[in-house]
Each structure stands twice: as C-alpha cells, then as structure tokens.
C-alpha cells in the first residue's frame, strides 16, 4: 500500500530526530523509543481487531470504513498542528545518489593503487558536516575496493580549495556509508524466514480455530480472525515489562545500559519463534486426535469439542518473539545505518515483511504441490485429512537453519565505527590549545629578542 510504504519507513527516523540518539543519550533514558513505537502500533492493531470489527459486524461496513477514515483525518490534523513543535532535520540531497557516486568513483579508479596509510584517503569535514551531525564514520578495512573512490590523484590534489567532483572523488565518510548499508543486509535478510515462519498465523491457525470450540460463555464465542488479539496483547505487555523489569535485571550482569545488545535481542527472538512453531505441531495432533475420538475427521464443518485456547500459547510466543526480534531489528537498522539513511534503512524492515510473506506462500505452494493429491499435507477442503503438523515441523527446521545463518552473520559482523561529537570537540580543543601554545611561545621568543 502506498500510504504504508510512505509512513512506516519515516516514522521511526523522525521519532528518533526528536531525541538524543547518541550512546550517552540512549544510556541516560530509562525507556526505549522503539518499544513504545511498537506498543502504540499494537494498540492501533488491537483497536482494529476489537472495536472496528465489532462495529462492522453489528452496525455495517459503512461505519466500519468510516470510523478509520475519521481517525486518520484527526491524526493528519494533529500532525499538521503539532509540526511547528517538532525538530525537523533538513534533507541534504539524496542518499541513494551518494551511494551511486561512490560506486562510480570506485569503478573509475579501479586501476589505482590504495595507499598503505588510510589517513591519506580523501576526507573533508566541511563537505560531510550536514550528513554527519552525530559524528563522521571512520575508515574500516572491509570492502577495500570501495576505498578507491577516496584516492586523491595528482590532478585532484592540485587545488584543494576547489570542490571535488563527487562522481570521481568521494570522502571516507561517504564510502563508509555504502559499506554500512552492505554490512546490514545479511543480518536483515535473516528476518525473511522469520516472517515466512509466522505467515501461517493468519491462514492455517485460523482454519484450525474455525473447527474448535470458541465459546467464552454460553452466548458468546470469539471469532477465529480475532485470535491474533492474544499475539498483540502479549507484544504490548512484553515491551512494557521488557523496559521495566528485564533491562534493569540484565544490566546487573552485562553492564550494558540497554540490558543486552540488539543482536542478542534478535537472537532471543529467533529462538522464541522456533519454539512457537514447534509447539504448533503437538497442538494440531491433539486437535485431530479429539476429532477422531468423536468421529468428526470427515466433517470439515463440524465443531470439534476441544477449546480454541489450545492455540493461545503459540500466539503469545509469536507476540513475545516480536518484542525481541522486531524491536531488535528496528534498533539494529536505526543504529547501524548511516544517520542520513535511516529512513531508507528502516524501509528494509517493510521489504523484509513483504519478501517473508512471499517466501511463506512459496513454501506452502511447494508442500501443497509435492506431498501428493491423496494424502496432501495441506488439503484444500478438509484440514482434518492433512498433515499440518508436518508443515509446522518443516518450517521449524527452516528456522533452525536460519538461526545458524544469523549466528554466522553476527560472528563476522563489524559494527559501524563512529567518531563521536565529543571526540571531535576534544580534537578541535587540542588543536586550539596547541595553536595557542605555539603563538604564546612565538610571542615569548619575540619578547626575549627585544
């Protein structure tokens, strides 16, 4: 959807612009902006799953679509009225153009030899000032062929006061921007199979719920589509408990202001998601066993006398996995992407969701195609005739492989090297002190001379 693709990638970077996101700023806060972002995202989903659905069922689709439209209009008005009070960072050109410029410059200088000392590569603090408000990126030894874009040739060193042609010469900071984007892609891609492994929630689990006893009382029963409420509620409660209890507890052992790193957080999310998928298999076996006991296997429309709340644990675990994996991935993308490319980096999260959904559909299509017509694991009409538990085990195995892949990516990952503003100020102050001392010594020499 165009509105989602425009809003989602920009909300988190814009939210981050309102706060001090340096290491000291994050350490000083007792709450995490990403946790609260997901909390309010969950609150919106919860409202849609309960209030809006209830109005649609009892009043009609007119009000069902009308109320979200009114709420969106109110949010637009609130945003426009509040915009003068927000901190807005002015855009400084297209970040994608800068990435292309680095690649073009590196290709043009592919035959040039890199200097032994990386300090000889081109750096320009004034040129990079607008895109390095939190500090410049420092040189790294990875992807050295890109460093050729920052080689200063004889022609380019003749007049240092002339602005460089950025299609031929790039600063170290701009080269490192491209390197940072390249480095975050493998770890980000590990989220694809996580989404693919959770894609059965709005499909097969709903089909299971439709065949189970959904009564909360004699007169009220929960809708199969509303089962995702348990996942949302767990996620909302989880982000609050994470900030209030988990982070202070983990701090005692890790000495990390955030409790654990975002990479550790993502790893925990992967493990929880695997557990959530694994326990889905015995629940399906139990459901079919009860159906067989009451001779209901051949009746796809029959209500099997087993409570739908057997499905709740897997929903809750998927919600808990989001607390660690989804929030951790947002933190990773925001922290490790170049500051001028954070909206582009957080857009990767939306791309991961899209690709993961396609991969989940692809896995289902393969299983449906190659497990035969007579004993198909995922039959079209009667779920009781299938082997849905085998599908869950296959997806669990895929996620285990994905966890191993993630571990390898983390092992070889190099964190973004950032020159903090405080360090820059210390260097500038040291230079000023040395300059003052030089002038003082020069003055003393002159006084002694006269």
N, C-alpha and C positions, 0 to 999 in steps of 0.2 A: 504494500500500500504506500502511495507517495507520501501521505502525511506522516506515517510511522518512520519511513526512511529519512524524512527531513527532521523530525523531532528527536527521536531516540539518540542518534549519534551526537547531537549538540547539547542535550540537556545536561549530561554529566560533566563535560568540559566547562560549560557555562556555570554550572553549580560550583565546580572547583575554582573558577575565577573569583568567586565571592569570598574565598577563604585563603588563608596562608597554607599552601600545599607543600612547602619545603619540609625537610625532615624534622626541623625543630618545631614548625607549626603543627605538624601531624602529631608529634610526640606530646605537645602541650595540651591537645584536646583529649577529652575523656569519651568522645563519641566519634563514630566513623560516618562520614557523609554518604558513603556507598551503601552502608547498612540502612540508613534512613531513606535513601532513594528507593531501595528495594522494598522497604516497609510500606511506603506510600504507593508504590506500584502494586503491591499485594492488596492494599486497601482498596484501590480502584478495581482490581480484579474481583475482589470479594463483593464489592457493591454490585458489579455487573452480574455476578453469579447468583446473587440473592435478590436484591431489590428490583433490578431491571427484569430479571427472569420472572419474578412474581407478578410484576405489573403486566408483562407480556401475556402471561397465562390467564390473568384474571380481568384485565381491562382491554387488552387488544394490542396489536402490533403498532398502531398509530402512536399511542403513548410510549410504547416500548422503544421506538426510534426517536420520539420527540424529546423525551427526558435526557438522553445522552447528548442530543443536539443542543438543548438549553444549557446543560452543564458545560459543554465545550465553549459555547458563546460566553458564558460567565468567566471561564478561565482565560479566554482571549482578552476580555475587558480588564480583568485583574492584572494580566501580564502587561498590557499597554499602560495602565495607570501606574503600575509599580516600576516600569522600566527606568524612569529617571533616577531611582534609588539604587539601581544595580550597578555593579562595577563592570564596565564593558571594555574589553581589550580590542583595540583597533586591529583589523586584519592587515597583514604586511605581505600581500602577494599570495599567489597560490603555492601551497607546499608541494603539490604534485609537480609543478613546473620546476621547482628546485631539485627534486629527485631526478627528473629527466635531464636537467642541466649537468648534474654530477655524472650521470651515466655517459652523456655525450662527451663531456670533457675527458673522462677516463678513456673512452674509446679513441678519441683524437690523440691522446698521449700514451697509447698502449705500448709504443716502442721506446718511451723514455725510461731511464733507469731511476729507481727510487733512491733517495739519499739515505745514507746509513743513519743519520740523525733525524728522527721525525720532527724535531723542532725547526728544521729547515723547510718544512711544508708550509704552504701559504696560510696565514692567519690574519684576520682583520677584525679587531674588536668592534670598531665603529660600524662596519658593514653588517655584522651579526647582532648588533645591540637590540634591534627591535624584535628579533626572533629568539633571543636568549635572555629573557628577563629574569629567569631563575638561575642563570649561570650557563656558561658555554660547555659544550660537550668536549671531552678530552679525547686524545688520539688513542685508538686501540689497534692491536696487531692483526685482528681478523679482517678477512676480505681485503688484503693488501692491494689487490689490483685496482680497487676503487681509490686508493690513496694517490694514484697517478693523476687524478683530477686536480690535486692540490700541489702538483710540482710546478715550481716557478722557473720558467725557461728564461734564456737570456733576453729575448725580446720583451717579455713581460716585466723584467726587473729593471728596465731602463729608466722609467719614470714612475716611482712608487706613488706619486700623488694622483695619477690618472686612475679613475675607477676601472676595475678589471672587467673584461668580457666574461660573464658568468657561464657562457656556453663553452669557454675554453679554459677557465681557471675557477676553481671552487675553493672555499675555505675549508679548513679541517672540520669546523663545526657542521657545515653542510654535508660533508662526506659522512660524518658520523651520524647525521640524521638518517641517511639512507641505510647505513649499517644497522642502526637501531630498529628500523622497520623490518629489515631482513631477519634480524635475530628473533623478533617476537612472533614471526609467522609460524615456525614449527610448534611452539608451545600452544599458541592459539588454536592451531589446527586440531590439537588433541581434544578440543571441546566438541568437534563434529560428531564423533562416535558417542559421546555422552548424550547429546541431543537425540541422536539416532536410537540410542538405547532407551530413551524416555518417550519416544514417539508413540508407543503402544498405549499410553495412558488415555488419550482422547479417542481411542478406537477399540482395541480388544478388551481393555478393562471395563469400558462402558458396556460392551456386549456381555461380559461376564455379569456385571451388575444388573443388567436388564433381566437376567434369568434367576436372580437371587431374591430373597425376601428383603424388601426395602422399607418395611414398616417401622416407623419410630413409635407409633401408637396405633390403636385400632382404626383410627380415622385418617391418619396422616402417614404418607410414605415419601421418602426422598427420591428425587429424580436421578436417574443414572448420570446425567450430564453434570449434576451438582456435586458429584463425588469429589471433584477436584478442589472443593472447598477445604477439605482436610489438608491437602498439599499447601494451599495458600495460607491457611491458618498456622500451620507448622512453620512455614517460612517467616511469617510475620513475627511469631513468638520467638523464633530462633534468632533473628537479627537483634532483638532486644536483649535476650538472655546472653547472646554472644558478647555484646558490649559490656553488659553489667556484671557478668559473672565469669565467663570464660577468659576474657582478656586479662583481668586482674589476676586470675589464678595462674594463667600461663606465664605472666610477667615474672612471677616469683622464680621460675626455673630458667626462662630464656633470656631474661633481662632485656627483652625487646619491647619497646613502647607499644607496639601493636599486638603483643602476645606471641604471635607466630608470623612468619613471613607469608606473603601472598602465594608463593609457590607451594609452601607447606599446606596452606589453606586449600588450594586447588587439589592437592593430592588427597587430602582427607575427603573432599567432596567426591572424588572419583571412587574411593573405597566404599563410601556410603551408598553411592548409586549402584555399585555392583551388588552390594548386599540387598538393596531394594529389589533388584531384578531377580536375584537368586531366590528370594523367599516367595516370589510370584508363582514359581513352579509348584511347590507343595500346596499352595492355596488352590490352584487350578485342579490338582489331583484330588484334593479334598472335595471340591465342588462337584466333580464328576462322580466321585465315589458316592456322595449323597444322592445324586441323580440316579445312579444305577441301583441304589438301595430301594428307591421308591419307583423304579421302572419308568423314569422320565427321560432317558437318554434319547429316545426317538421323537420326543416332542419339544421342538425348539422354542415354542411359545409358553411352555409350562413354567410355573414359578417353583423353583427348587427350594425345599424347606431348609435353607441354610442362610444365615444372616449375611447381609451385604457388608457388614462391618468386618468381615474377614479380609476385605480388600483395603481397609483403612491403614494398616501398618505400612504397606508399600507406598501408599500416597504420602504418608507422613515422612517416610525415609527419603522419598524424592524431594519433598519440600525442604528437608534438612540438608540434603545434598546441595540444593540451590544456595543455602546460607553460606556454604563453604566454596563451592565451585563457581557459581555465577558471580557472587560478590568478589571472590578472589580473582577471577578473570578480569573483571572491571578494574580492580585495583592494579593488577598487573599491566593492563593496557594503558591505563592513565599514567602510571608511574614510569614505565619503561619506554613509552613513546616520546619522541621529541615534543617539547611543550607547545610548539607551533602546529603540531599534527595530531593533537589529542582527539579532536572530533573525527578525523579520518581513522585513527586507531580504534576508537570505540565503535565506529561503524563496522569494524571487523566482527564485533560481537553479534551484530544483526546478520551479517553474512554467514557466520558460523551456524546460527539458528536455522537460516534458510537451507544451507547445504546439508546440515544434520537432518533436517526433515526429509529432504530428497533422498539421502542415504538410507534413512529408516524405511522409506517407501520402497527403495530399491531392494533392501534385504527381504522385506515382506514379499515382493514380487518374485525374487529368486526362490524363496522357500515354497511359495504357492505353486510355482511352475515345476519345480524338480522333486517334489515329495509325492507325486502321483495323483491320480484322479480318485481312486477308490479310498485310499487312506491318507488323504491330504491333511497336513498338519493344520492348515488354516482354511477350512471349508467355507464356502460362500453362504450356505443356508443354515446349517446346524452346527454350532460351535461344539456341541457335545460329542460329535463324531470325529473331531480333530485331535491334534496333539499340541495344544497351545503351550503346554509345559515344556515341550522340546524347543519350541521357539524361544521361550524365556531363557533356557539354558544356553542356546546358541548365542543369543545376544549377550548373556553374561560372559561367555568365553571371549567374544569380540571385545568386550570392555576390559577384560583382564589383559588382553594383548595391547589394548590402547593404553592401559595404565603402565605397562612396561615401556611402551614407546614414549610416554610422558616422562617417565623416570630417566630415560636416556637423554631426552631433550634438556631436562633440568640439569643433568650431570655436565653437559657440555655448554650450558648457557653462560654467557658473560653479561653481567649487569651493566646498565648504562652508566658510563663514567661521567660524572657531572662536576664541574668546577663551581662550588657553592659561591654565592654572592659574598658571604663573609670572608671566604678565602681570597676572593678578588680584591675586596676592600683592604685586607691585610697587605696584599702585594702592592697595591697602589700607595697605601700609607708608608710601607717600607721604602718604596721608590721616592716618595716625597721627603722622607726623613734623610735618605741618602743624599738627595739633591740639596736639602738644606745644610747638611753637614759639609758637603762639597763647597757650597757658597760661603759658609762660615770659615772653613779652612782657607779658602781663597782670600777672604777679607782679612784674616789674621796675617797671612803672608804679606799682603799689601801694607798693613799697618806696621809690621816689623820692618818692611823695606823703607818706609818713610820715617 
